[in-house]
Amino acid sequence: MSMTLKGMTWSHPRGYDPMVECSKLWLEKTGVAIHWEKRSLQDFETYPVEELARAYDLIVIDHPHVGQITSEGCLAPLDVTGREGERSALAAASVGQSYPSYAWNGRQWAFPIDAATQVQAWRPDLGDRVSSWSDMLDLARQGKVLLPMRPPHSLMCFYTLCGNLGHPCAADGRADLVDPDGGVAAFDMLRELVALIDPACFEMDPIAVLEAMSAPAATAVCAPLIYGYVSYSVAGFRPSLVQFGDIPVAGRNGPVGSALGGTGIAVSAFSENVAAATDFAYWIASGDIQRQTYALGGGQPGHGQAWDDDAVNAATADFYRATRATLERAWVRPRHDGYMAFQQTASDRINAGLQRKETARVVVDDLNRLFVESFAQA
């Protein structure tokens, strides 16, 4: 079978390189070529998936998109008849909630190929991982902490703090986003930290923070809440190595409540080659490919076999084992149709509240109102 498919992923070596490497092997095996294009991280987080689905056969997506894009009818469900055994194996190998995060309304819309959540990053040559939020604040007072606060990451930090304090945000239904007292406590913690760090963090996403931390003249030792990027834990990727581990604990229940990230491989409902694209999705999400070609190609696998693999960990400063506890207890974001607009608006509201020094209760009340309204705006 000879054909060419088009795929869209996100513009970072972790997002692009493994897709290219795996597609080379897929071409050798099947004769099906896949041409991959990439968008910036900001576009990846906000660009309308329906437009991408009309232009590409395969799309790498975020799980919070699933409510919107399934109601728009732009994805082909992957739970096809006759492949139940393969899906059961993928579900059993899920790292945390990565696999079920792409299930919606009884169907499976993507398979995890990249597992991530907010974890802690630090420079091992400049300091040690901190285990508590209070110890991290000591570093911040010394000017040694960065935090990605560019939307939507300010909201992700708020989510993680709420969850870690024992007040996880709502993921469905039409209730408030968060218990008001818990939300106020999390916002005040975020406010205290933001007052100690460079205001430039409001324009920084995780990639920008990690680029700054891995530079030769870096002064930042720690990013306490940041999506893990395995690339920076590979020797030689950047001038200085960055390690990753569990988040510094603010509550009493360990590294719980981090806002789940990662990506999944999805198939466009508008593709003229849905079956061929679906075959590739099953294959690239499978254990052997994830722990070999995908990981060796610079990816951050979404399959448990890769996370357990000695060679995969040895090549990445133990990235996977060191962050596993946080990921296994991560929290799945809301996914309803209407959530993506809320995510942007809520992030902007948090940043405005921090920059204007508004009271926490006013900001949290607005977040709760906006969340309830997001269900009516679908």
Secondary structure in CASP SS format (residue, H / E / C, confidence):
PFRMAT SS
TARGET T0000
AUTHOR 0000-0000-0000
METHOD secondary structure of the structure
MODEL  1
M C 1.00
S C 1.00
M E 1.00
T E 1.00
L E 1.00
K E 1.00
G E 1.00
M E 1.00
T E 1.00
W E 1.00
S C 1.00
H C 1.00
P H 1.00
R H 1.00
G H 1.00
Y H 1.00
D H 1.00
P H 1.00
M H 1.00
V H 1.00
E H 1.00
C H 1.00
S H 1.00
K H 1.00
L H 1.00
W H 1.00
L H 1.00
E H 1.00
K H 1.00
T H 1.00
G C 1.00
V E 1.00
A E 1.00
I E 1.00
H E 1.00
W E 1.00
E E 1.00
K E 1.00
R E 1.00
S C 1.00
L H 1.00
Q H 1.00
D H 1.00
F H 1.00
E H 1.00
T H 1.00
Y C 1.00
P C 1.00
V H 1.00
E H 1.00
E H 1.00
L H 1.00
A H 1.00
R H 1.00
A H 1.00
Y C 1.00
D C 1.00
L E 1.00
I E 1.00
V E 1.00
I E 1.00
D C 1.00
H H 1.00
P H 1.00
H H 1.00
V H 1.00
G H 1.00
Q H 1.00
I H 1.00
T H 1.00
S H 1.00
E C 1.00
G C 1.00
C C 1.00
L E 1.00
A E 1.00
P C 1.00
L C 1.00
D C 1.00
V C 1.00
T C 1.00
G C 1.00
R C 1.00
E H 1.00
G H 1.00
E H 1.00
R H 1.00
S H 1.00
A H 1.00
L H 1.00
A H 1.00
A H 1.00
A C 1.00
S E 1.00
V C 1.00
G C 1.00
Q C 1.00
S C 1.00
Y C 1.00
P H 1.00
S H 1.00
Y H 1.00
A E 1.00
W E 1.00
N C 1.00
G C 1.00
R E 1.00
Q E 1.00
W C 1.00
A C 1.00
F E 1.00
P E 1.00
I E 1.00
D E 1.00
A C 1.00
A C 1.00
T E 1.00
Q E 1.00
V E 1.00
Q E 1.00
A E 1.00
W E 1.00
R C 1.00
P C 1.00
D C 1.00
L C 1.00
G C 1.00
D C 1.00
R C 1.00
V C 1.00
S C 1.00
S E 1.00
W H 1.00
S H 1.00
D H 1.00
M H 1.00
L H 1.00
D H 1.00
L H 1.00
A H 1.00
R H 1.00
Q C 1.00
G C 1.00
K C 1.00
V E 1.00
L C 1.00
L C 1.00
P C 1.00
M C 1.00
R C 1.00
P C 1.00
P C 1.00
H H 1.00
S H 1.00
L H 1.00
M H 1.00
C H 1.00
F H 1.00
Y H 1.00
T H 1.00
L H 1.00
C H 1.00
G H 1.00
N H 1.00
L C 1.00
G C 1.00
H C 1.00
P C 1.00
C C 1.00
A C 1.00
A C 1.00
D C 1.00
G C 1.00
R C 1.00
A C 1.00
D C 1.00
L C 1.00
V C 1.00
D C 1.00
P H 1.00
D H 1.00
G H 1.00
G H 1.00
V H 1.00
A H 1.00
A H 1.00
F H 1.00
D H 1.00
M H 1.00
L H 1.00
R H 1.00
E H 1.00
L H 1.00
V H 1.00
A C 1.00
L C 1.00
I C 1.00
D C 1.00
P H 1.00
A H 1.00
C H 1.00
F H 1.00
E H 1.00
M C 1.00
D C 1.00
P H 1.00
I H 1.00
A H 1.00
V H 1.00
L H 1.00
E H 1.00
A H 1.00
M H 1.00
S C 1.00
A C 1.00
P C 1.00
A C 1.00
A C 1.00
T C 1.00
A C 1.00
V C 1.00
C E 1.00
A E 1.00
P E 1.00
L E 1.00
I E 1.00
Y E 1.00
G C 1.00
Y C 1.00
V H 1.00
S H 1.00
Y H 1.00
S H 1.00
V C 1.00
A C 1.00
G C 1.00
F C 1.00
R C 1.00
P C 1.00
S C 1.00
L C 1.00
V C 1.00
Q E 1.00
F E 1.00
G E 1.00
D C 1.00
I C 1.00
P C 1.00
V E 1.00
A C 1.00
G C 1.00
R C 1.00
N C 1.00
G C 1.00
P C 1.00
V C 1.00
G C 1.00
S C 1.00
A E 1.00
L E 1.00
G C 1.00
G C 1.00
T E 1.00
G E 1.00
I E 1.00
A E 1.00
V E 1.00
S E 1.00
A C 1.00
F C 1.00
S C 1.00
E C 1.00
N C 1.00
V H 1.00
A H 1.00
A H 1.00
A H 1.00
T H 1.00
D H 1.00
F H 1.00
A H 1.00
Y H 1.00
W H 1.00
I H 1.00
A C 1.00
S C 1.00
G H 1.00
D H 1.00
I H 1.00
Q H 1.00
R H 1.00
Q H 1.00
T H 1.00
Y H 1.00
A H 1.00
L H 1.00
G C 1.00
G C 1.00
G C 1.00
Q C 1.00
P C 1.00
G C 1.00
H E 1.00
G H 1.00
Q H 1.00
A H 1.00
W H 1.00
D H 1.00
D C 1.00
D H 1.00
A H 1.00
V H 1.00
N H 1.00
A H 1.00
A C 1.00
T C 1.00
A C 1.00
D C 1.00
F H 1.00
Y H 1.00
R H 1.00
A H 1.00
T H 1.00
R H 1.00
A H 1.00
T H 1.00
L H 1.00
E H 1.00
R C 1.00
A C 1.00
W E 1.00
V C 1.00
R C 1.00
P C 1.00
R C 1.00
H C 1.00
D C 1.00
G C 1.00
Y H 1.00
M H 1.00
A H 1.00
F H 1.00
Q H 1.00
Q H 1.00
T H 1.00
A H 1.00
S H 1.00
D H 1.00
R H 1.00
I H 1.00
N H 1.00
A H 1.00
G H 1.00
L H 1.00
Q H 1.00
R C 1.00
K C 1.00
E C 1.00
T C 1.00
A H 1.00
R H 1.00
V H 1.00
V H 1.00
V H 1.00
D H 1.00
D H 1.00
L H 1.00
N H 1.00
R H 1.00
L H 1.00
F H 1.00
V H 1.00
E H 1.00
S H 1.00
F H 1.00
A H 1.00
Q C 1.00
A C 1.00
END
